[in-house]
Amino acid sequence: MQHLYTEHALRKVCEPAPLWQITEPEKTLGLVPGSVPEADTPTVYEKPVTCAGTVRFVFGGSDGSIRAWLDGALLGESEEGHPFDAYRQDLPYQTHLLKMELEAGAKTVAPVTLEQLGSALISEMKTEVTKQGKTFLVRLTVKVRSLADAEQTVQAEAKVGDAAMHWKKRVLAPGEEISLTGTLPLPGSKAWTIDHPEQVTAETVLWCDGEPIDDLRTRLCLRTVEMVENNLVVNGTEQPLQAVTMMQGLVLDDACCLLRKAKQQGCNAVQGIGHDLRCRDLCDQMGLVALD
């Protein structure tokens, strides 16, 4: 499971072929376009979500009826598929099971979002991987925003692989947003390579009054990539560029099949992905370099 890139992070990392895509600033539990199968029976989707406290689920609607449950308890329903919201309060900090059932024959569904309504949240987490000698360094930039109407004291901690750090406690004014930065060295960590696409997880947890109120996770590739003439150089090792070009906007299942075939045929890079984070994630997991 998402992530890898210096400009983006996910609260939940994408599966290789996810039915639920999660983005910032909310946790978007959106179905990948075209992934609703034709069936004579209701289609059921399940997704584990980590959240705590007061949470709002926003169901964007469908062309058929929708019913939703959290940990087996009914969240809400819409017989005609109209959008609806559902709230849960005092949820314990753990992974809960969200379940959604679509009416048989439904072909489209709008995104489902989860909004964490705690006293503060991690509004952004960026990562940047560099290398010093043989040691990879991960620089984290974390933004924390207050959602409370009074001052509160918060503390953030970050972990990348086996390395960890804590930021000092900070007092947030109502509605204030602060930025935290730090760098973690990762001596001895395995580098991402085309033949062995190892990844590490970076996680930031936000605490208030001794309780965790938000966390944000992403996966990273420890690597350096550059182009030298027509050759691809990964972690200082040069090899001939063998790239495939892919159309943008493909359904994820089709993109996954295309990338697998490219890998089987000896490709080491992909062009044409653009900003499609789902496909970039697949490339990283398969040992392919996204060139653009």
Secondary structure, DSSP 4 states (H G I P E B T S, - for coil): -----TT--BSSPPPSS-SSB--TTTEE-BPPTT-----SS-EEEEEEEEEEEEEEEEE--BSS-EEEEETTEEEEEETT---EEEEEEEEEEEEEEEEEEE-TT---B--EEEEE-SSEEEEEEEEEEEEETTEEEEEEEEEEEE-SSS-EEEEEEEEETTEEEEPPPEEEPTT-EEEEEEEEEETTPPPP-SSS---EEEEEEEEETTEEEEEEEEEE----EEEETTEEEETTEEEE--EEE--TT--HHHHHHHHHHHHHTT--EEES-TT-HHHHHHHHHHT-EE--
